[in-house]
């Protein structure tokens, strides 16, 4: 047992931090879990956040103010202004506010991780943890799935699909895409129902799945309203964290510190602690403890939506109807990485959750780059821990991404013009999307349209990249240890070498599960 306070401090109670803290406590560690947002019991979660449709809560100012970071913005491309970037805060983190999509990346992603120097993260290494975290009601008995784990996995039967779900399914099959009933099966490609982390039609966050069962165990203490400012060091060894609690500065000590504050706030804490690019730190008057590319490498999934003016009979009936149930994972061209593109149905037009169309008769179909080359960055604007970093995603800044999204949008437009989708709209799609269709056949003008209008999917990763310690892009080694210091790790989506070919929530949970077993 630690004589310094705690065996382990985990900063952030989100998709990675919650399972890491809960599993570590189960293994006998004394764990302090610090969360900048509110801590609350599962029964205290507002019902609006349990809804199958996240737009209902995100558009409710009262509900959103507690569980969404305010003042956090991002420029999606170099041509776009800053706009709100939704990130969850409070117990459960972004798993409490996201779209409840429980897609795994293809196992080929983890072959790429190993090639990037992340030894110990191969498909063979990670698959058992994907299985352990889940309770897949339909495929749980398959050898690559799990039954009885903390996270329920549900797929909406076709009779419960919305009008856009059914139309996209029909259109994609007609276009030659195959049917893949389990998108999480190894090698799955084609049209699939979304796996959803819900039970009985209600969201199950990592607060529900991991923290609630462990609250009375005695090994884990959860403290909400605890905004971590910096890591505290003795020499090169992390010994604790300095945090703000109700305006007071408090220091907590531990044998080991793990940052699980997410793609934005884990790098921000490192930067304030003197770990990052020297030029940026010196400009803020900070001493350089370790010069590392913290905040560099940011990725997300850039997406374009074709809006659909739905007929009354094909629109969602209530604000609690599921906003999406069907996706199409496909490969852009021969020789491209498997499943590097994704098409999604939108029964309600929720654009990356940063903007939402509240008119119930409006839906859409979207396409995003499931694998990307472009990388952005974040920088501190101040050493004040209450100030949000400045975020530039720089999506489509790599010509390879722009070219593939251009082709993807044209393929999506063909789907939208087809008979299946034409049958669910009340007027002409081209008339309803004039800016897109006016430039569809001109590469240069279409590129301008994409750079001006692309949105992200709220799948930010890679600001504290894991990799070979000898590589200049690496922040943490394959054991998630921050280079150049001791007893400090980062465990969340910020360590992903690249954005996975999937929504990020399930992979973040997997990382927390796996690292709980690997902590010394």
Steps between C-alpha positions, in 0.01 A plus 500: 500500500619847417647714779463810282121519495362279226632213296354653186348831397291488181409838351174479305195275551423448133507208259857394584543640851190339651589141404865559588412627848232239569709204384809628685297522820379145444865395479563640847631850428390804698373722221405868498295583191488874433238649267476867401124475446235382744501159660156343530337164554344320205152561635567876498567523128239713327269278294553723198856362481368142500309567178597298191529835320785718639365809326223520757746575781760690300236751397377535858707783649425396857599137443807584294656754733613249762624215280651688204814714512411861432727738314680219317521572127685363199567606142420197286709607199742781430216686326245474779452715808495360850175325596386298804672164549286274718692313771343335801581592857382337819479134594495302177671770293403496134335158542221690678429733207605321181292318239523164684681336208696189603703422190839332523772591252600228256783296649720629219518829691696327773739349249566863407553584867768233527663624179510848662702356789215418739619154601246316712202649314452241226160353411590201715571733795192723479224261391461336845439845651239592241327175594537557876341844495181397322171319546400446137144375509498374140854375435637456852568129456730551202867440589593862417217647711406511865198438717447627853742796484425851628396656165179377337500474121162527327403518132168646396295242305403617152137544603619775736703687239412848383422595143857603418642180652283283277564711190878497547493124552308451176708750304833358616405142419384612155837672451682173562588521869457172686306438821712470818270432798786550747725795417719398795585160351857470370511598133145640495432730207176627347158598638449446874268594784678715756597328825373728778606516867152505646269273693121511469532810282701698757863614484757309706808718558826395664371666815216248500708205381819543704478765769159431649575134584830599663389794709455298819805278462726722711791490256394792282425858602333724241525875533301725266553872447875438507675688218859380472748777427840330490686183582723534807857370472793420724792508261386309192243292687130581509380490860155651475282772351403855585129570454236762556208411726243774556764760415760358740830347394539145633780249450447125503786250503531150358749237395385540139298754301295419191344770284172385342356845439450449126631628170481867605567509871767232548740692274399827666602363842831377359570839345426686822736254671788596271473204266461596136654701216767727649409802288139494621593446864759776504252742342275439798782541750506130588816305575558210261503173691484277192487614138241282328245554218207531742189638329626410154348230281129568565262302279124462460266364233404772247139466386267647240122457519246508218186643657173317444162679523312199627134420448291499814470122495878452478599757762563408860178510702632625833821663627588165661502305174848370423694746281699231316500121470680413175853550369695392194871430541675478164840530334558806285699334220710193424813506712356739757483393866201277567195696616657845465157657432172506691146598396242560770125550522356799683132469582545841656764732359748509787822639353785366716295604805650848468198616305162341470198555282204509735240466228379142541425452126867565413747212476811424305760254379862568580840376391818527701863403454542202728878523470690827467841645425439864600605606848420804710617640829401673820687768690456662837364852501589549867643317798162548670345149530152645449598635154432266208778421251486628145418209269570476126395165357641578152275238343555443126838676515653188345415473129439126533211565738350771282508271196334208677228711660432660162442153352299396805266796471439425133417138585270620777325737259432208266347303786287801594376540143396133482149366528525376860582840647289694250201308636535648850545870415230756440682702231806495277828421680706718269276798566538438872883483476572765235853591614618140479339398173608822327867402544478123494664461158780755548795375708630841604159640594405180681822519700413856599156381608649220711755723669233757582232259617647178634412410858661251733350194664618592852755218487812692602822305563879503490614813685731290726597236249626160604784346301866411477685719753766567236252665264452880514118474498485291820377634835438172687665160460303176443442479877340847484787652700579864420852518360765674708322472836411221740171370643284708264282344231227605261216254438223627271428573133778758489758217485353333189765513225219595259124535507361145470272384221206519741336719759744542788300414813544121499873523424545746787328259739721217371813708568388561859425130550833387354713751687342412834659159457836646398558757772788397724 
